[in-house]
Amino acid sequence: MKDIYILAIETSCDETAAAIIRNGSEIVSNVVASQIESQKRFGGVVPEIASRHHVEQITLVIEEALKIANMQPNDLTAVAVTEGPGLVGALLIGINAAKAFAFVHNLPIIGVHHIAGHIYANALVQPMEFPLLALVVSGGHTELVLMKEHGSFEVIGETRDDAAGEAYDKVARVLNMPYPGGPHIDRLAHEAKEAVEFPRAWLEDSYDFSFSGLKSAVINYKHNMDQRGEEIIPEQVAKGFQDSVVEVLTTKTVRAAREYNVKQVIAAGGVSANKGLRTSLEQAFNCEGISFIVPPLKLCTDNAAMIGAAATYMYEVGVRGNLAMNGVPGKELISWIK
């Protein structure tokens, strides 16, 4: 059987990335140009600035991916690109670059859902076993996704307000930490021996999540301490906040895994790089006797390798895009198989 080589492009937010993936499981090259240092001064991602950076970097990262792989365009099987969700201006840079490359080199093009990409980052670690449950946790998403086979997605729980990563960044801002705030909260949480007690939003009889109330509780705690002229202990606030997030995410994921009798649980998205969450999930599923996978840190945050992995399975079942493809900032995660 002939090998499948996918050139993948990802520009949904503030990472300009290109990768070449072999047969959906092997990274031949994976190049990421990050904008974190540029966006840090604004305390978050400014869409217009992100788009301009993508314009500057997109050709360079594609060329670098091909160079590292020691491949020419005619060695490729197809081109894949993130179609959504994401920042519309950022998406369009990657999509137009992918369409131009595919047109010039007469290659099929495949549009990939960003969250499907995060899920399929795990296929680059070890084979996926079905049925499986994916916990997707990032700056814009917190979802539980049930998969009965490749390309089958059923969202059984999602956030009703703030995503977990969004809450991390907002709490970090309250504690005067730089963007992105998640890693700083995680680090401080592990330095504390005691924690401020914050509420858990269980939303009983539901696999949905809510972190807005928790974020507000942290803000109120800070304001109350300020009004009393007392200093907060950032480490204890960070630990209390993280304990609440991790307990809710872990408990609901375990409950869903039991109910749906899954063979495997995977974590995906930028927040899956969080040490506290990874440890909690690993311990929980070791006790449950259920296989648990989480990608290495470089595949948790946005990258093109994950897009190439998902696109390989799409290519194998005949999914194709066309040159009329456009960016879909609010694109829903839907199955690509009937």
C-alpha positions in Angstrom: 0.0 0.0 0.0 1.3 3.4 -1.0 2.2 5.8 1.9 0.0 8.8 2.5 1.9 12.1 3.0 -0.2 15.0 4.1 1.0 18.6 4.1 -1.0 20.2 7.0 -1.4 23.9 7.8 -2.8 25.4 11.0 -3.5 29.2 11.5 -6.7 29.2 13.6 -5.4 31.6 16.3 -1.9 32.8 17.1 0.3 29.9 15.9 1.5 29.7 12.3 2.2 26.0 11.7 2.9 23.5 9.0 3.7 19.8 9.2 4.1 16.7 7.0 2.5 13.6 8.4 3.0 10.0 7.1 0.1 7.6 7.2 -1.7 9.5 10.0 0.7 8.4 12.7 4.2 9.5 12.0 5.5 13.1 12.2 7.9 13.7 9.3 8.2 17.4 10.1 6.4 19.8 12.4 7.1 23.6 12.3 5.4 26.1 14.6 6.0 29.9 14.6 4.6 31.2 17.9 3.2 34.7 18.5 3.2 34.5 22.3 6.0 37.0 22.8 4.3 39.5 20.4 0.8 39.0 21.9 2.0 39.0 25.5 2.2 42.8 25.7 -1.6 43.0 25.0 -2.5 40.4 27.6 -4.2 38.2 24.9 -4.5 37.7 21.2 -5.3 40.7 19.1 -7.0 39.2 15.9 -5.6 41.8 13.5 -2.1 41.5 14.7 -2.4 37.7 14.7 -3.4 37.8 11.0 -0.5 40.0 10.1 1.9 37.7 11.7 0.4 34.7 9.8 0.9 36.6 6.5 4.6 37.1 7.4 5.2 33.5 8.5 3.0 31.2 6.4 5.2 30.7 3.4 8.3 30.3 5.6 6.8 27.6 7.8 5.6 25.6 4.7 9.0 25.8 3.1 10.7 24.8 6.4 8.3 21.8 6.8 9.2 20.5 3.3 12.9 21.2 3.9 13.0 19.2 7.2 11.1 16.4 5.5 13.4 16.5 2.5 10.4 16.3 0.3 9.1 18.1 -2.9 5.5 19.0 -3.5 5.1 16.1 -6.0 5.9 13.7 -3.1 2.7 14.7 -1.3 -0.6 13.0 -1.4 -2.8 15.9 -0.3 -2.9 19.3 1.5 -4.9 19.8 4.7 -5.8 23.0 6.5 -7.8 24.1 9.5 -11.2 25.3 8.3 -12.6 26.4 11.7 -13.4 27.3 14.4 -11.0 30.1 15.1 -10.3 33.8 14.3 -11.7 34.4 10.8 -8.8 36.5 9.6 -6.3 34.0 10.9 -8.1 31.1 9.3 -8.2 32.8 5.9 -4.5 33.2 5.8 -3.9 29.4 6.2 -6.8 28.5 3.9 -5.7 30.7 1.1 -2.2 29.4 1.4 -3.4 25.8 1.3 -5.7 26.5 -1.7 -2.9 28.2 -3.6 -0.5 25.3 -2.9 -3.0 22.6 -3.8 -4.0 24.4 -7.0 -0.4 25.0 -8.2 0.7 21.4 -7.5 -2.6 19.7 -8.5 -3.2 18.2 -5.1 -6.5 17.4 -3.3 -7.4 19.7 -0.4 -9.0 18.7 2.9 -10.6 21.1 5.4 -10.2 19.9 9.0 -12.1 20.9 12.2 -9.7 22.4 14.7 -11.1 20.3 17.6 -11.0 17.1 15.5 -7.3 18.0 15.0 -6.7 18.2 18.8 -8.4 14.9 19.3 -6.3 13.2 16.6 -3.1 14.5 18.1 -3.5 11.4 20.2 -3.3 9.2 17.1 0.3 10.4 16.8 1.0 8.8 20.2 -0.7 5.4 19.9 -3.6 3.8 18.1 -7.1 5.0 19.1 -9.4 2.3 20.5 -13.2 2.7 20.2 -15.5 3.5 21.7 -13.5 6.3 23.3 -14.1 9.5 25.2 -12.2 12.7 24.5 -11.9 15.5 27.0 -11.2 18.6 25.0 -9.9 21.5 27.1 -8.5 24.7 25.6 -8.8 28.5 25.7 -12.0 28.4 23.6 -13.4 24.9 24.2 -14.3 22.5 27.0 -16.2 19.5 25.7 -16.6 15.8 26.2 -16.8 14.0 22.9 -17.9 10.4 22.4 -16.4 8.6 19.4 -17.7 5.1 18.4 -15.3 5.0 15.3 -13.0 7.2 13.3 -14.7 10.3 12.2 -17.7 9.9 14.5 -18.2 12.7 17.0 -21.0 13.1 19.5 -20.6 16.0 21.9 -22.2 14.8 25.2 -21.0 17.8 27.3 -19.8 21.3 26.7 -19.2 24.6 28.6 -22.2 26.8 29.2 -20.0 29.9 29.6 -16.2 30.3 30.0 -14.0 27.6 28.6 -11.4 26.2 31.1 -8.5 27.9 29.4 -10.3 31.2 29.2 -11.0 31.0 33.0 -7.3 30.3 33.6 -6.2 33.4 31.6 -8.7 35.6 33.4 -7.8 34.4 36.8 -4.1 34.9 35.9 -4.8 38.5 35.0 -6.5 39.1 38.4 -3.3 37.8 39.9 -1.2 40.1 37.7 0.4 37.2 35.8 1.4 37.5 32.1 -0.4 36.0 29.1 -0.8 33.1 28.6 -1.8 32.6 32.2 -2.4 28.8 32.4 1.2 27.7 32.9 1.7 30.3 35.6 -1.4 29.2 37.5 -0.3 25.6 37.2 3.2 26.4 38.5 2.0 28.4 41.4 -0.6 25.7 42.3 2.2 23.2 42.8 4.1 25.5 45.1 1.3 25.9 47.6 0.7 23.6 50.5 -2.7 25.1 51.4 -5.5 26.3 49.1 -8.3 28.9 49.3 -11.6 27.0 49.0 -13.5 27.9 45.9 -16.9 26.4 44.7 -17.4 23.6 42.2 -20.1 23.9 39.5 -21.4 20.4 39.2 -24.5 21.1 37.0 -26.1 17.8 38.3 -27.4 15.3 35.8 -25.4 16.9 33.0 -22.0 16.5 31.5 -21.9 20.3 30.8 -19.3 22.5 32.4 -19.4 26.1 33.9 -16.4 28.1 35.0 -17.8 31.6 35.0 -18.9 31.3 38.6 -15.6 30.0 39.7 -13.8 32.9 38.0 -16.2 35.4 39.7 -15.5 33.7 43.1 -11.8 34.3 42.6 -12.3 38.0 41.6 -14.6 38.5 44.6 -12.1 37.0 46.9 -9.4 39.3 45.6 -11.7 42.4 46.0 -12.7 41.4 49.5 -9.1 41.0 50.6 -8.2 44.3 49.0 -11.1 46.1 50.8 -9.9 44.7 54.2 -6.3 45.8 53.4 -5.1 42.2 53.4 -2.6 40.6 51.0 -3.6 37.5 49.1 -1.3 34.6 48.8 -1.2 34.0 45.0 0.0 30.4 45.4 -3.0 29.5 47.6 -5.4 31.2 45.3 -3.9 29.4 42.3 -4.1 26.1 44.0 -7.7 26.6 45.1 -8.8 27.6 41.6 -6.9 24.8 39.9 -8.2 22.2 42.4 -11.8 23.2 41.6 -11.2 23.0 37.8 -9.4 19.7 37.9 -11.8 18.0 40.2 -14.8 18.9 38.1 -13.1 17.9 34.8 -11.8 14.6 36.2 -15.1 13.7 38.0 -17.3 14.3 35.0 -14.9 12.5 32.6 -14.8 9.5 34.8 -18.6 9.4 35.2 -19.1 9.7 31.4 -16.4 7.0 30.7 -18.3 4.6 33.0 -21.7 5.4 31.6 -20.6 4.9 28.0 -18.4 1.9 28.8 -15.5 3.3 26.7 -12.2 1.4 26.1 -10.1 4.5 26.0 -10.1 8.1 27.3 -8.0 10.8 25.7 -7.2 14.4 26.6 -6.8 17.1 24.0 -6.3 20.8 23.7 -3.9 23.4 25.3 -5.1 22.9 28.9 -4.3 19.1 28.6 -0.7 20.3 29.0 -1.6 21.3 32.6 0.4 19.2 35.0 -2.3 19.1 37.7 -5.0 17.9 35.2 -2.7 15.3 33.5 -1.8 13.8 36.9 -5.4 13.7 38.1 -6.7 12.0 34.9 -3.9 9.5 34.8 -4.5 8.5 38.4 -8.2 8.3 38.0 -8.1 6.1 34.9 -5.4 3.9 36.3 -7.9 3.2 39.1 -10.7 2.6 36.6 -8.6 0.2 34.5 -9.3 2.3 31.3 -6.6 3.2 28.8 -5.7 6.9 29.1 -3.7 8.9 26.5 -2.5 12.5 26.6 -0.2 13.9 23.9 3.3 15.2 24.6 3.3 18.9 25.5 4.3 20.1 22.0 1.2 18.4 20.6 -1.2 19.9 23.2 -1.0 23.4 22.0 -2.0 24.4 18.4 0.1 22.7 15.8 -0.2 21.4 12.2 0.8 17.8 13.0 -2.6 17.2 14.6 -4.4 18.6 11.5 -2.4 16.2 9.3 -3.3 13.2 11.5 -7.0 13.9 11.3 -6.8 14.6 7.6 -5.3 11.3 6.9 -8.3 9.4 8.2 -10.6 11.8 6.2 -8.6 11.2 3.0 -8.9 7.4 3.5 -12.7 7.6 3.5 -12.9 10.0 0.5 -13.5 13.3 2.2 -12.3 16.2 0.0 -12.6 19.9 0.0 -12.5 22.3 -2.9 -11.1 25.7 -3.9 -14.3 27.4 -2.7 -13.4 26.5 0.9 -13.8 29.4 3.3 -13.0 30.1 7.0 -15.8 29.2 9.4 -15.1 30.8 12.7 -17.9 29.1 14.5 -17.7 25.7 12.8 -19.5 22.9 14.6 -17.8 19.5 15.2 -19.8 17.1 13.1 -19.0 13.5 12.0 -17.4 13.1 8.6 -18.8 9.6 8.2 -22.5 8.6 7.8 
